[in-house]
Amino acid sequence: MSELVYYDLKRAAKMTPSLSIQVARELGRRIVAGTFEPDTLIDDENALAERYQVSRVVVRDAVKILVGKGLLDVRRGIGTKVRPRNEWILLDDDVLAWHITATPRIEFISQLMDVRLAFEPKAAKWAAERATEQNIKEIDEACTRMEQESGSLEKFIVADALFHKAVLRAAHNEFLNAMEGVIYSALLVSVRITNQDPRKNSDSVAYHREVYDAIASKDGALAEKLTEKLLNDALRRLKESFGDELVVK
């Protein structure tokens, strides 16, 4: 699954990125993938300029972008070092997107599911209590798209992501809107890990419809319980691929 799907879901502007952004993305992908280990130095400015066939100014600007995302640290007289993962801005859209094509990390997946289990059930409860008619319509439409999609796997995943986005929006809590990227990243990475076509998982689709019905009926407690059930089903499929190594608290 391409990271471009993530950017499409976030409705990123369709613009040709500058050279500095392109270089930042290439370096960022490699850092997230572990090609450059934390606390190690990356190539110097001249080497990077030669590798990517760009000017040193472009490289300098690319490094500044990654410094802003918490991935790099520049020390005069020492060089540019990869910062520890616990200092990365993990909610940054690019950082989340770069994890999609990187080798899956068990710790990263576990933490994504921790966050989803902590926030999404409550979001569903609040959605049942606060959703407008338009919110209900958007959740229903996304659910219907999931049920009807039998062609493109990518379109199914987009419909799934839009379902969860619509539920978060229906909760009418601005802080929850920031969690959209976590959901998109989790869904896209999960498909790679399980290597399973979710369109064939009728239980999962049915669970989404149950959540919608509870929200539409304004039953907050049931919506919360059913969302936990939905997420635990996703967790079950991940554990089938990872085994006991995947630990979610």
Phi and psi in degrees as a GROMACS rama.xvg file:
@    title "Ramachandran Plot"
@    xaxis  label "Phi"
@    yaxis  label "Psi"
@TYPE xy
-75.7743  146.602  SER-2
-66.1721  -16.1669  GLU-3
-63.1786  -29.1573  LEU-4
-62.5041  -38.8911  VAL-5
-59.4344  -49.0452  TYR-6
-63.6239  -35.0888  TYR-7
-64.4945  -42.1619  ASP-8
-63.5374  -36.6522  LEU-9
-79.6695  -3.81169  LYS-10
56.4622  46.1471  ARG-11
-66.5975  149.149  ALA-12
-60.5294  137.657  ALA-13
-85.9458  74.7898  LYS-14
-124.388  148.679  MET-15
-70.7877  119.709  THR-16
-67.6037  150.444  PRO-17
-66.8525  167.492  SER-18
-60.6296  -39.5044  LEU-19
-65.1255  -37.7051  SER-20
-68.4504  -39.0367  ILE-21
-62.2164  -44.3393  GLN-22
-66.9256  -40.088  VAL-23
-59.7927  -41.5449  ALA-24
-64.8566  -41.5177  ARG-25
-62.8809  -45.3878  GLU-26
-67.5403  -42.246  LEU-27
-60.8159  -43.4583  GLY-28
-58.9937  -42.4669  ARG-29
-68.6527  -36.1933  ARG-30
-66.3809  -47.7993  ILE-31
-62.7127  -36.9703  VAL-32
-74.1318  -13.1357  ALA-33
93.5234  6.20292  GLY-34
-60.731  -40.1982  THR-35
-105.206  114.509  PHE-36
-76.2413  150.166  GLU-37
-55.4883  143.452  PRO-38
70.8337  13.5663  ASP-39
-110.909  156.554  THR-40
-83.6207  140.279  LEU-41
-88.9153  174.766  ILE-42
-59.5728  154.085  ASP-43
-75.4047  172.769  ASP-44
-56.2545  -44.467  GLU-45
-64.4493  -42.5583  ASN-46
-65.3173  -41.2471  ALA-47
-67.8192  -38.568  LEU-48
-62.9075  -39.6051  ALA-49
-70.3598  -41.3515  GLU-50
-62.2957  -44.8049  ARG-51
-95.5953  2.12869  TYR-52
55.9468  49.0979  GLN-53
-133.709  173.362  VAL-54
-79.1472  164.313  SER-55
-64.8786  -30.1305  ARG-56
-64.0491  -41.4319  VAL-57
-62.4147  -44.62  VAL-58
-62.2936  -42.4621  VAL-59
-61.1132  -42.8466  ARG-60
-67.3481  -36.8026  ASP-61
-64.1363  -42.1453  ALA-62
-63.306  -40.1577  VAL-63
-60.1415  -38.3662  LYS-64
-61.0656  -44.1678  ILE-65
-74.5986  -28.2995  LEU-66
-63.4979  -41.0913  VAL-67
-65.309  -23.4789  GLY-68
-92.852  1.37842  LYS-69
82.5345  8.1104  GLY-70
-86.8345  -29.3096  LEU-71
-126.581  155.692  LEU-72
-134.806  125.378  ASP-73
-102.601  123.583  VAL-74
-120.759  120.47  ARG-75
-60.493  131.956  ARG-76
82.9287  -8.38692  GLY-77
-114.283  -50.5265  ILE-78
132.09  -166.186  GLY-79
-107.593  119.78  THR-80
-112.392  145.713  LYS-81
-76.8116  127.913  VAL-82
-81.6047  156.688  ARG-83
-60.0431  151.026  PRO-84
-57.8323  -32.5568  ARG-85
-71.1005  -3.72267  ASN-86
-105.88  -3.63918  GLU-87
-72.8556  150.332  TRP-88
-86.8779  86.6171  ILE-89
-68.2595  -22.163  LEU-90
-83.3999  -2.50445  LEU-91
-63.3612  134.93  ASP-92
-57.3921  -43.1841  ASP-93
-65.3917  -43.2112  ASP-94
-62.1479  -42.3786  VAL-95
-64.484  -42.7671  LEU-96
-64.8297  -39.2529  ALA-97
-66.3273  -23.1819  TRP-98
-70.1389  -20.5094  HIS-99
-65.4277  -38.8161  ILE-100
-99.1201  -4.82663  THR-101
-79.2753  162.214  ALA-102
-59.6462  125.903  THR-103
-58.2835  133.287  PRO-104
-105.064  127.269  ARG-105
-58.4393  -42.5901  ILE-106
-62.1942  -40.2385  GLU-107
-64.8187  -45.5088  PHE-108
-63.3156  -43.2069  ILE-109
-59.0796  -42.7562  SER-110
-70.801  -36.1287  GLN-111
-60.2189  -44.9401  LEU-112
-69.2506  -34.378  MET-113
-55.0505  -48.2537  ASP-114
-66.409  -42.9909  VAL-115
-62.6844  -43.7493  ARG-116
-67.2798  -28.4787  LEU-117
-76.315  -36.1373  ALA-118
-105.439  -39.574  PHE-119
-67.0739  -40.0432  GLU-120
-58.5075  -42.397  PRO-121
-65.7278  -37.3825  LYS-122
-61.2677  -40.5566  ALA-123
-64.9296  -39.8751  ALA-124
-61.1874  -47.3251  LYS-125
-67.287  -34.1844  TRP-126
-61.9983  -41.1216  ALA-127
-62.7664  -31.0162  ALA-128
-87.9386  -24.8926  GLU-129
-122.752  -9.21101  ARG-130
-61.2036  139.503  ALA-131
-85.7974  172.262  THR-132
-60.8533  -37.289  GLU-133
-66.5558  -39.973  GLN-134
-59.2108  -46.5934  ASN-135
-60.788  -41.3954  ILE-136
-61.9027  -43.2394  LYS-137
-65.5335  -39.6868  GLU-138
-65.0931  -43.6659  ILE-139
-62.0181  -43.5489  ASP-140
-63.6719  -41.247  GLU-141
-65.4999  -40.5626  ALA-142
-63.6668  -42.8151  CYS-143
-63.011  -40.2147  THR-144
-61.6498  -38.2041  ARG-145
-64.4789  -43.4098  MET-146
-66.8112  -32.8529  GLU-147
-93.2278  -18.0991  GLN-148
-72.2658  115.866  GLU-149
-128.481  4.82501  SER-150
-104.621  -78.6819  GLY-151
-88.5732  125.385  SER-152
-61.8322  -40.2563  LEU-153
-60.973  -42.1475  GLU-154
-65.0115  -35.7619  LYS-155
-64.7667  -45.3193  PHE-156
-62.2123  -40.2756  ILE-157
-61.6574  -43.576  VAL-158
-61.9532  -41.0949  ALA-159
-60.7391  -47.7797  ASP-160
-62.9052  -40.0263  ALA-161
-66.8471  -30.9081  LEU-162
-61.1027  -50.2523  PHE-163
-67.6498  -36.0059  HIS-164
-61.7648  -43.4042  LYS-165
-64.2044  -36.5776  ALA-166
-66.3877  -44.0428  VAL-167
-60.313  -43.8112  LEU-168
-64.5262  -35.4534  ARG-169
-69.4054  -18.2818  ALA-170
-73.9349  -16.5257  ALA-171
52.9063  51.13  HIS-172
-131.643  113.343  ASN-173
-60.6998  -31.1018  GLU-174
-67.6298  -33.0291  PHE-175
-67.334  -28.5657  LEU-176
-60.7715  -27.5725  ASN-177
-69.9654  -12.8907  ALA-178
-85.8641  -5.63733  MET-179
-54.4949  -44.8216  GLU-180
-60.4621  -36.8208  GLY-181
-61.1882  -43.5593  VAL-182
-64.7771  -46.844  ILE-183
-59.2553  -46.7886  TYR-184
-62.1375  -43.8325  SER-185
-61.5311  -43.9426  ALA-186
-64.314  -46.2976  LEU-187
-69.6719  -38.9761  LEU-188
-69.0622  -39.269  VAL-189
-60.8707  -39.6507  SER-190
-61.1206  -39.2927  VAL-191
-65.5752  -38.1003  ARG-192
-73.4292  -48.2211  ILE-193
-76.5905  -19.9571  THR-194
51.3662  39.5915  ASN-195
-125.616  137.023  GLN-196
-79.5373  107.652  ASP-197
-65.1001  -14.6115  PRO-198
-66.349  -22.0669  ARG-199
-89.0032  -2.21355  LYS-200
-96.8993  85.7337  ASN-201
-63.6662  -30.2607  SER-202
-61.5542  -44.2334  ASP-203
-61.3601  -44.9771  SER-204
-63.0224  -41.595  VAL-205
-63.6121  -37.4824  ALA-206
-62.3277  -39.0437  TYR-207
-63.5197  -42.0445  HIS-208
-64.427  -37.3615  ARG-209
-63.3352  -40.9669  GLU-210
-63.0331  -44.0183  VAL-211
-58.7943  -47.0682  TYR-212
-58.6353  -40.5952  ASP-213
-66.6258  -41.0562  ALA-214
-66.4922  -44.5098  ILE-215
-62.8141  -30.1649  ALA-216
-85.5584  -1.13681  SER-217
61.3344  34.471  LYS-218
-100.504  90.2094  ASP-219
-63.229  -43.0082  GLY-220
-62.7676  -41.477  ALA-221
-69.2961  -40.2305  LEU-222
-60.8705  -41.0484  ALA-223
-63.2939  -46.3146  GLU-224
-63.7887  -42.4492  LYS-225
-71.2898  -30.4969  LEU-226
-68.8146  -38.4081  THR-227
-60.3688  -41.3588  GLU-228
-62.5399  -43.4849  LYS-229
-61.7738  -46.8193  LEU-230
-68.6824  -35.5952  LEU-231
-67.6771  -29.374  ASN-232
-66.8617  -42.0904  ASP-233
-63.0586  -39.6239  ALA-234
-64.8167  -38.2751  LEU-235
-59.3687  -44.3566  ARG-236
-67.4739  -34.4532  ARG-237
-66.8238  -41.5834  LEU-238
-65.822  -29.5714  LYS-239
-64.0016  -27.6646  GLU-240
-88.8071  -40.4865  SER-241
-91.6339  -24.6785  PHE-242
76.8777  -155.334  GLY-243
-71.2573  -5.57733  ASP-244
-67.622  -27.4095  GLU-245
-82.9246  115.501  LEU-246
-120.911  121.295  VAL-247
-120.25  128.012  VAL-248
